[in-house]
Amino acid sequence: RLLRRRHPEARIVWGGPDVSDQAYADELLKVHHGVDVIVRDEGERTFKRLLHHWLGDESALADVPGITYRDEAGIRATGQVDFLDNLDDIPSILDAPELEVIIDDIPDIALETFRGCYMGCAYCYWGGTQRRAYSNERIFSDLERVFARPNIKKIWFFDSMFGYKKSLAKEMLRFIVERKAPDQSITMFPNLDFLDEELCVLLKEAGVYIEAGIQTVNEDAYEYLNRKWDRKFLDSKMPLLEKYGLRANAQQLILGLPGDSIDGFRRSIDYAFGMRPEAIQVFPFSVLPATGYWRRKEEFNIRYEGEYRIVYDSKTFPEDDMVVGGLIMAGCKWFDLHPGFATQLVGLLGCPASEWFENLGRTFMEVHWGLVDGHDTRA
């Protein structure tokens, strides 16, 4: 609103996965009258077309696929976006002028070699997009340029399906083994579906820090998760990592999934702890537009708040239990700082990790934060 008041002639465009649900985009334009256009789904090609339209190339907004906009007749939505066929059409992030001025000083960088995912998890947007990879030439050119910068110490690969193209994944890891300096670290999210013995050997040689999004081991939650993994699948893959001296360094869980419960969440915490990770990263459930859970939020009585739509109450995970889960999550934060000591301490106490994390979270709440937990304080 402030931008519109100061610059009434400006074109205001919103985009990103949070606004890619068509019905939600319609609602947003009804509320936010200063927004001209919402770009749904992948935006690079669509935004270019919008610029051409506003620069006067005689194209009509109605002919730009993948947008929601307003005109004299009201709010309109065009068809589905036409995804890029060739990701190499997107300029390398390393050529961005904004990055060029700081590239010699930044300590870490994130790279993307693949878009989309085959899994279609109900909490995630990735599964709703087409699966495409950058060309090998583009990938290795970017890697070469990154490894030529000794100031870059941490490289993150944010691909949801690393290993889907196995030959490329193995070639990338060999490339990393040859060029990675001892003080550089590599973080990946390798898809456990595609693990084989050779890939594990290369992950070990490259010193990759593995983050694994297991999310839950509760069978009741799997029923709604629309995910191809379950506890049996995880139990079949973790020994393969261990065989080659690997582990999921960071185990990621979601607190408050539909179908889950506080007891199921405790089991997930205990399972993750049993995998001897360096971190247990717990994320509160955020119901994202354009996802399966968003379309079923009334069915699960999902209640959320804030701009990130953090869920605090649902049919299977009531608010009081979410508070307890939050205490366990706070205890996990301390574990992330002292994983070795915490592992030994839990072993000496002989109690489930989730129980100790909850007690630790209560200590933080009462002593460090000065808060009191009770039904009257949760109202």
C-alpha positions in Angstrom: 0.0 0.0 0.0 2.8 2.4 0.8 4.5 1.6 -2.5 1.3 2.2 -4.4 0.7 5.6 -2.6 4.2 6.8 -3.3 4.4 5.4 -6.9 0.8 5.2 -8.3 2.2 4.5 -11.7 4.3 1.5 -10.7 3.4 -2.1 -11.8 3.3 -4.3 -8.7 3.8 -8.1 -9.4 3.8 -10.9 -6.9 5.2 -14.4 -7.6 6.6 -17.5 -6.1 5.2 -20.9 -4.9 3.2 -19.2 -2.1 0.9 -17.5 -4.6 0.7 -20.3 -7.2 -2.6 -21.7 -6.2 -5.2 -20.1 -8.6 -8.0 -19.8 -6.0 -5.7 -18.3 -3.5 -4.3 -15.9 -6.1 -7.9 -14.7 -6.7 -8.5 -14.1 -3.0 -5.2 -12.2 -2.7 -6.1 -9.8 -5.5 -9.5 -9.2 -3.8 -7.8 -8.2 -0.6 -4.7 -6.4 -1.9 -5.9 -3.9 -4.4 -2.5 -2.4 -5.1 -1.2 -5.6 -6.7 -1.6 -5.7 -10.5 -0.5 -9.2 -11.4 0.2 -12.5 -9.7 2.6 -14.9 -11.5 1.7 -18.5 -10.7 4.3 -21.3 -10.8 7.6 -20.9 -12.6 8.1 -17.2 -13.3 11.1 -16.5 -15.6 9.4 -16.8 -18.9 6.1 -15.3 -17.6 7.8 -12.2 -16.2 9.6 -11.6 -19.4 6.3 -11.7 -21.3 4.8 -9.2 -18.8 7.7 -6.8 -19.4 7.2 -7.0 -23.1 3.5 -6.3 -22.7 4.1 -3.3 -20.5 6.8 -2.0 -22.9 4.2 -1.9 -25.6 4.7 -4.9 -27.9 0.9 -5.1 -28.4 0.5 -8.5 -26.6 -2.5 -8.8 -24.3 -2.4 -9.9 -20.7 -5.0 -12.5 -21.4 -2.5 -14.2 -23.7 0.2 -14.6 -21.0 -0.2 -18.0 -19.5 0.1 -18.6 -15.8 -1.0 -15.2 -14.4 -3.9 -13.8 -12.3 -4.7 -10.1 -12.9 -7.4 -7.5 -12.7 -9.0 -5.4 -15.4 -12.2 -3.3 -15.7 -14.3 -6.5 -15.6 -12.8 -7.9 -12.4 -10.2 -10.6 -11.6 -9.1 -12.9 -14.3 -6.8 -16.0 -14.5 -5.1 -17.3 -17.6 -4.2 -20.9 -18.2 -1.4 -23.0 -16.7 2.1 -21.7 -17.1 4.2 -23.2 -19.9 7.3 -24.4 -18.1 10.7 -23.8 -19.6 11.8 -26.6 -21.9 15.5 -25.7 -21.5 16.7 -24.5 -18.1 19.9 -23.3 -19.7 17.8 -20.4 -21.0 18.0 -19.0 -17.5 21.3 -17.1 -17.1 23.7 -18.5 -14.5 23.4 -17.0 -11.0 27.1 -16.4 -11.3 26.6 -13.9 -14.0 24.1 -11.9 -12.0 25.5 -8.3 -11.6 24.3 -8.3 -7.9 26.5 -11.4 -7.2 29.5 -10.3 -9.2 30.2 -7.4 -6.9 30.3 -9.7 -3.8 31.5 -13.0 -5.2 35.0 -12.6 -3.9 33.7 -12.1 -0.3 30.8 -14.5 0.2 31.6 -17.7 2.3 28.9 -19.9 0.9 26.7 -20.3 -2.2 23.6 -22.3 -3.2 23.3 -24.1 -6.6 20.5 -25.7 -8.5 21.0 -28.4 -11.1 17.5 -29.8 -11.3 13.9 -28.6 -10.9 10.8 -30.5 -10.0 10.2 -33.8 -8.1 8.4 -37.0 -8.8 7.1 -37.6 -5.3 4.2 -35.2 -5.0 4.3 -34.9 -1.2 1.2 -33.2 0.2 3.2 -30.6 2.2 5.5 -29.6 -0.7 5.2 -27.5 -3.9 8.1 -29.1 -5.8 6.0 -32.1 -6.8 3.6 -29.9 -8.8 6.3 -28.8 -11.3 7.8 -30.5 -14.3 11.1 -32.4 -13.9 14.0 -30.9 -15.8 17.8 -30.6 -15.5 20.3 -28.1 -16.6 22.7 -29.4 -19.2 25.9 -31.1 -18.2 27.9 -28.3 -19.8 26.1 -25.7 -17.8 26.4 -27.6 -14.5 30.1 -28.3 -14.8 30.8 -24.8 -16.0 29.2 -23.3 -12.9 30.9 -25.8 -10.6 34.3 -25.0 -12.1 33.7 -21.3 -11.5 32.6 -21.9 -7.9 35.6 -24.1 -7.0 37.9 -21.4 -8.5 36.8 -19.1 -5.6 38.8 -20.1 -2.5 36.7 -17.8 -0.4 33.6 -20.0 -0.9 33.8 -22.6 1.9 30.3 -24.1 1.8 28.4 -25.2 -1.3 24.7 -26.2 -1.0 22.9 -28.1 -3.7 19.2 -27.5 -3.4 18.0 -30.2 -5.8 15.1 -32.3 -4.5 16.1 -35.3 -6.6 19.9 -35.6 -6.5 20.6 -39.0 -8.0 17.6 -39.1 -10.3 20.1 -38.8 -13.2 22.6 -41.3 -11.7 25.3 -40.9 -14.3 25.3 -37.1 -13.9 25.2 -37.4 -10.1 28.2 -39.7 -10.0 30.1 -37.5 -12.5 29.4 -34.5 -10.3 30.7 -36.2 -7.2 33.9 -37.3 -9.0 34.3 -33.7 -10.1 33.9 -32.5 -6.5 36.4 -35.1 -5.2 39.0 -33.8 -7.7 38.5 -30.1 -7.0 37.2 -29.7 -3.4 39.7 -28.1 -1.0 40.1 -29.6 2.5 38.4 -26.5 4.1 35.3 -26.7 1.8 32.1 -28.5 2.6 29.3 -29.8 0.4 25.7 -30.2 1.5 23.2 -32.2 -0.5 19.7 -33.7 -0.2 20.3 -37.0 -2.0 17.1 -38.8 -2.7 17.2 -42.1 -0.9 15.4 -43.8 -3.7 18.4 -43.6 -6.0 21.1 -44.7 -3.6 23.3 -47.5 -4.8 26.7 -48.7 -3.6 28.8 -46.7 -6.1 26.9 -43.5 -5.2 27.5 -44.1 -1.5 31.2 -44.6 -2.1 31.4 -41.3 -4.0 29.3 -39.4 -1.4 31.8 -40.6 1.2 34.9 -39.7 -0.9 33.4 -36.2 -1.6 32.8 -35.7 2.1 29.2 -34.8 1.5 27.1 -33.6 4.4 23.7 -35.4 3.9 20.4 -33.9 4.9 17.5 -36.3 4.8 13.9 -35.2 5.0 12.3 -38.2 6.7 9.5 -35.9 8.0 7.8 -38.7 10.0 7.8 -42.4 10.7 4.1 -42.5 11.8 2.1 -44.8 9.5 -1.1 -42.8 10.2 0.6 -39.7 8.8 1.8 -41.6 5.8 -1.8 -42.3 4.8 -2.2 -38.6 3.9 1.3 -37.7 3.1 1.1 -39.0 -0.5 4.8 -40.0 -0.2 6.5 -43.1 -1.6 8.6 -43.5 1.5 7.6 -45.2 4.7 9.3 -46.7 7.8 10.1 -50.0 5.9 11.7 -48.0 3.1 13.8 -46.0 5.5 14.9 -49.1 7.3 16.1 -50.6 4.0 18.2 -47.5 3.0 19.9 -46.4 6.3 22.0 -49.6 6.5 23.3 -48.9 3.0 24.6 -45.5 4.2 26.1 -47.1 7.3 27.9 -49.7 5.2 30.0 -47.0 3.6 30.6 -45.0 6.7 27.9 -42.5 5.9 24.8 -41.3 7.8 22.1 -38.7 7.4 24.0 -36.0 9.2 20.8 -34.0 9.5 17.5 -35.7 10.1 14.6 -33.4 9.2 11.1 -33.8 10.7 7.9 -31.9 10.5 5.9 -31.1 13.6 2.1 -31.2 13.2 1.4 -33.2 10.0 -2.2 -34.2 9.4 -2.6 -37.8 10.6 0.3 -37.4 13.0 -0.1 -37.1 16.8 2.2 -36.3 19.7 2.9 -40.0 20.2 3.7 -40.4 16.6 6.0 -37.3 16.7 7.8 -38.7 19.7 8.4 -42.0 17.8 9.8 -40.0 14.9 12.2 -38.1 17.2 13.4 -41.3 18.7 13.9 -42.9 15.3 15.9 -39.9 14.1 18.0 -39.9 17.2 18.7 -43.6 16.8 20.3 -42.8 13.4 23.2 -41.0 15.2 22.8 -37.7 13.3 24.7 -34.4 14.0 21.4 -32.5 13.9 17.7 -33.2 14.3 16.0 -30.3 12.4 12.3 -30.0 13.4 10.2 -27.7 11.3 6.7 -26.7 12.4 4.1 -27.6 9.8 3.4 -24.8 7.4 0.4 -25.3 5.2 1.5 -23.9 1.8 -0.8 -22.9 -1.0 -0.8 -25.0 -4.1 -0.1 -28.2 -2.1 -2.2 -31.2 -1.3 -2.7 -30.2 2.4 -3.8 -26.7 1.4 -6.6 -28.2 -0.7 -7.6 -30.4 2.2 -7.2 -27.9 5.0 -10.9 -27.8 5.9 -11.1 -31.6 6.0 -8.3 -31.7 8.6 -9.6 -28.7 10.5 -6.2 -27.0 10.0 -5.8 -23.7 11.9 -2.8 -21.6 11.1 -1.5 -18.1 11.7 1.1 -15.6 10.5 2.5 -14.9 7.1 4.2 -18.3 7.0 0.9 -20.1 7.8 2.3 -22.0 10.7 -0.2 -24.6 11.9 -1.0 -24.6 15.6 -4.1 -26.9 15.7 -5.7 -29.7 13.6 -8.0 -32.7 13.8 -5.3 -35.1 14.8 -2.8 -32.7 16.4 -4.6 -30.4 18.8 -3.1 -27.2 20.1 -2.1 -28.5 23.5 -0.1 -31.3 21.9 1.5 -28.9 19.5 2.8 -27.0 22.5 4.4 -30.2 23.8 5.9 -30.8 20.4 7.3 -27.3 20.4 9.1 -28.1 23.7 10.6 -31.2 22.2 11.6 -29.1 19.2 13.4 -26.6 21.6 15.3 -29.5 23.1 16.4 -30.6 19.6 17.9 -27.2 19.1 20.3 -27.8 22.0 21.0 -31.3 20.6 22.1 -29.6 17.4 24.7 -27.6 19.4 26.1 -30.6 21.4 25.2 -33.8 19.5 28.0 -36.0 20.9 27.4 -35.0 24.5 23.6 -35.3 24.2 23.9 -38.7 22.7 26.1 -40.0 25.6 23.8 -38.3 28.2 20.6 -39.9 26.8 22.3 -43.2 26.8 23.4 -42.8 30.5 19.9 -41.7 31.5 18.3 -44.7 29.7 15.2 -42.7 28.7 13.8 -42.0 25.2 15.4 -39.1 23.5 12.0 -37.4 23.0 11.4 -37.5 26.7 14.7 -35.9 27.5 14.2 -33.2 24.8 10.8 -32.3 26.2 12.2 -31.9 29.7 15.1 -29.8 28.3 12.6 -27.7 26.4 10.5 -27.1 29.6 13.7 -26.1 31.4 14.5 -23.5 28.7 10.9 -22.3 28.8 10.7 -21.8 32.6 14.3 -20.9 33.5 15.8 -19.2 30.5 12.7 -17.7 28.9 10.7 -17.1 32.0 7.5 -18.6 30.6 4.9 -20.8 32.4 3.1 -23.7 30.7 -0.5 -24.3 31.6 -4.0 -24.5 30.1 -4.7 -20.9 31.2 -1.5 -19.6 29.5 -2.4 -21.3 26.2 -5.9 -19.8 25.9 
